[in-house]
Structures are given as C-alpha cells and as structure tokens.
Amino acid sequence: MALQRCTALSPEEFRSSVLGRSHLHTRAAELKEGFADLFSPEALEELISSGLRTSSLRLVRDGVERAVDKGCVPEPGDTPGAAPFPSTDGLRAGLAAGQTLIVRSLHRYHAPIRRFAHELAAELGQSVKVNAFVTPPGSQGVDLHFDVQDVIVLQIHGDKRWVLRRQPIRDPLPAHAWFDIPDRRREELRSASEPLDDLVLEAGDTLYLPRGTLHSPMAREVLSIHLTLAITRTTHHDLLTELVRQAVDDDWLRAAVDPDALDADPRLARSILVEAAGRLAAVAAEVPVGDLLWAVRKAAFREQTPEPVPVLPASGDGPAAGGHRLRDGAHFHTAPARDGLMLSVGSRRAQLPAAVEPFLRALRRDPVLDTDRLAAVLGEDGARAVAKALVDMGLLLPPAGPPGRA
C-alpha cells in the first residue's frame, strides 16, 4: 500500500481527518520502511548520465530559473530546437553555485517511482505526478509559495527546513497558480496568511500539505534531496467545466450574443447569465452521469500515462509467463450499447459482447483476466479475440513471452 508508506495513519483515518484538511509531518521512526527503493543519490546520478534530456531538468535559485542547457552539445540528427542531453559539468557547477536541481516527471520514466505513483493514484482515485528536488547546503530553490495540488514530500537524503503558513485561498484551482499571478497579488496573499508551523524533515520523514498551504523550504548544512508527490484533486469546478462541454446540443447556449448590448444593459446581461445557469441545470438533470465522470477522469489522468507495453512482439516460440493483466495506471469505462457493450480506454472505443462486462468489472478487484472462464462463456476463439482487442486498446498487457519477429 503506497499510502501506508507515507503516513503512520491508516488510509481511512488519513482520508477522513487529514486529506484536504491539515498538514501532517510523519517521522521516519513512525514508518515501516524507507524510500531507498524509490530514489537515492545513486539513482539520481544514474538517471542524469543515462539519457535524460534537458527538458526534464530545471535549475532554480531564489525563484529565478537558470539556463540548464548551457554548455550542452546538440546531438546531430535531432530536430532543430530539440532539447539536448545535459552537460553534467554544467549541472555540477549549478549545484556548486547554490542552484536547486529539479528533475521533472519521474513518474513517466523511473520504474520504481512510476509503480509507486500508479499505486498511490489507485488508492486515492486522483492522479499523482512526481518531481525530485536537489538543493545544495544553505540554499533555497523557491521562496514562500503555494501549490494548486495536494503534496506529499518524501525526504530522501539530508534534511530540509519547511516554514509553513496557512492557506490564503481555500482549495486554489489552476487559475490561482502562484507563479502566474502578479507580484502585487502574491504579496497580498503572503500578508493575508498566518504562521502555521516551522519544522525540519530528516531523511525518511514525510510531510503532507493540502493545496494552498504556503511553504518555504530551505536546505540546511548538507545537500538535500526530496521527492514531491503532487496529487491533483478532482473538483466541483471540473465537473461544471465538463458539464458546459456537454451542453453543446442546447440551441440557446450556442446562440451568439452582442457584447456591446450586454455592456449597455447590465440587467439584460444578468438575465442571460441566469438563463444559462438554468439551462445548465436542465442538462445536469439529463446528462448520462457515467459518461460525464469518465470524461473528467480522462482529463485528470491525461498526463499520468499507464505502464509501458512491450515494444517487441512475442515470437510465439516459447512459453508465455502469466496471464493477461490490467496495465498499471490504465483506466476504462463501460456503457451499454446496442447488441453489446461499449468499452472506452483513453480515446479508444470498441464494442464487445455484453458477456464481457462481468470480466471487466472483475479487473477492478483482480488485475488478471480470467481467460479460462471467459473461454467457457465465449468459446476459445471468442476469448482470444476479446483478449487481443483489450491488448490492442491498451487496457491489458499480454502474457510475457520471448521477443521475436512481428
């Protein structure tokens, strides 16, 4: 259980009393295991030297971003403007100058963190993205600010001081992103907040922050490495945004308005807004809820891609290991369709026999497809065809076999 690695509370207690409500500092001694299997200084060195591009890296000090491609040599044959491979000399010099190195989107390409992020996302029902922050002694990457995602910090190496202040905006949305608002507004928000806590994360400690919590992290006497798990919460605003998208069949909502006329008559503008709200309420009463929620979930998990599929085709010359398994991080939606079942996986859709529905539902409890029972229902050929369709749609991974010819 990924969540149980981050807190000493039970998952139920964390969700009911902490999630979205208050910050929580958990010391390493309260946790059952550390995080060395997820990330370490050695893993960082290996990642940087084994093929990362500069697009995955940032150098920041005191809120000012520094060029990370200085001294990089373009790779012949790359598309013009493509991110080069980093110069390790340049990165070392940046750290020596007090710059924080940010390694972005570890959930996409670092297998241990990818598995951990998928497991945590499945437990919380929210997408999870992971960045690493490497801060030299006595330095600070970014001053006091807040995030628009909930955050779990895993202290990997060294220690870091965190100064916290209360949320100046309750549950901020992406439109409130700290670095997108004017300096004057940022100063107003800082002034409106109150002190909350001043703590130090030692190696192995964790810290949970609800979105909007102002925080100012700073390394102390030694180099600090921590992971930030950014949890994007689905909101009422997300549901409303999707509802507006699904209201495209209302003729009145599609009709044009005259902005000049609305400016000249505020009462007319107000009446139109009230009418629009009423029409959206009518759509909300009729729209298929399952379809709307699926659209919201697709958008929420768009940037958290499922685990990779085998690139090389199996040869079929050797025994396959295991059965067809649900991909970590894969999401799907089913809906009744004429003469069958409509399955949606990402942007892909396929109609399947209605008899497949219980097997898809079972995948939410047990990720291995029961192909024997499926064959008893559909016949051997039918079961093979369905299993292949689910693999082609990206929902299942095929049984592992030796690579061969396509």
C-alpha positions, 0 to 999 in steps of 0.5 A, a space after each residue: 500500500 503506497 499510502 501506508 508508506 507515507 503516513 503512520 495513519 491508516 488510509 481511512 483515518 488519513 482520508 477522513 481527518 487529514 486529506 484536504 484538511 491539515 498538514 501532517 509531518 510523519 517521522 521516519 521512526 513512525 514508518 515501516 520502511 524507507 524510500 531507498 527503493 524509490 530514489 537515492 543519490 545513486 539513482 539520481 546520478 544514474 538517471 542524469 548520465 543515462 539519457 535524460 534530456 534537458 527538458 526534464 531538468 530545471 535549475 532554480 535559485 531564489 525563484 529565478 530559473 537558470 539556463 540548464 542547457 548551457 554548455 550542452 552539445 546538440 546531438 546531430 540528427 535531432 530536430 532543430 530546437 530539440 532539447 539536448 542531453 545535459 552537460 553534467 559539468 554544467 549541472 555540477 557547477 549549478 549545484 556548486 553555485 547554490 542552484 536547486 536541481 529539479 528533475 521533472 516527471 519521474 513518474 513517466 520514466 523511473 520504474 520504481 517511482 512510476 509503480 509507486 505513483 500508479 499505486 498511490 493514484 489507485 488508492 486515492 482515485 486522483 492522479 499523482 505526478 512526481 518531481 525530485 528536488 536537489 538543493 545544495 547546503 544553505 540554499 533555497 530553490 523557491 521562496 514562500 509559495 503555494 501549490 494548486 495540488 495536494 503534496 506529499 514530500 518524501 525526504 530522501 537524503 539530508 534534511 530540509 527546513 519547511 516554514 509553513 503558513 496557512 492557506 490564503 485561498 481555500 482549495 486554489 484551482 489552476 487559475 490561482 497558480 502562484 507563479 502566474 499571478 502578479 507580484 502585487 497579488 502574491 504579496 497580498 496573499 503572503 500578508 493575508 496568511 498566518 504562521 502555521 508551523 516551522 519544522 525540519 524533515 530528516 531523511 525518511 520523514 514525510 510531510 503532507 500539505 493540502 493545496 494552498 498551504 504556503 511553504 518555504 523550504 530551505 536546505 540546511 548544512 548538507 545537500 538535500 534531496 526530496 521527492 514531491 508527490 503532487 496529487 491533483 484533486 478532482 473538483 466541483 469546478 471540473 465537473 461544471 467545466 465538463 458539464 458546459 462541454 456537454 451542453 453543446 446540443 442546447 440551441 440557446 447556449 450556442 446562440 451568439 450574443 452582442 457584447 456591446 448590448 450586454 455592456 449597455 444593459 447590465 440587467 439584460 446581461 444578468 438575465 442571460 447569465 441566469 438563463 444559462 445557469 438554468 439551462 445548465 441545470 436542465 442538462 445536469 438533470 439529463 446528462 448520462 452521469 457515467 459518461 460525464 465522470 469518465 470524461 473528467 477522469 480522462 482529463 485528470 489522468 491525461 498526463 499520468 500515462 499507464 505502464 509501458 507495453 512491450 515494444 517487441 512482439 512475442 515470437 510465439 516460440 516459447 512459453 508465455 509467463 502469466 496471464 493477461 493483466 490490467 496495465 498499471 495506471 490504465 483506466 476504462 469505462 463501460 456503457 451499454 450499447 446496442 447488441 453489446 457493450 461499449 468499452 472506452 480506454 483513453 480515446 479508444 472505443 470498441 464494442 464487445 459482447 455484453 458477456 464481457 462486462 462481468 470480466 471487466 468489472 472483475 479487473 477492478 478487484 483482480 488485475 488478471 483476466 480470467 481467460 479460462 472462464 471467459 473461454 467457457 462463456 465465449 468459446 476459445 476463439 471468442 476469448 482470444 479475440 476479446 483478449 487481443 482487442 483489450 491488448 490492442 486498446 491498451 487496457 491489458 498487457 499480454 502474457 510475457 513471452 520471448 521477443 521475436 519477429 512481428 
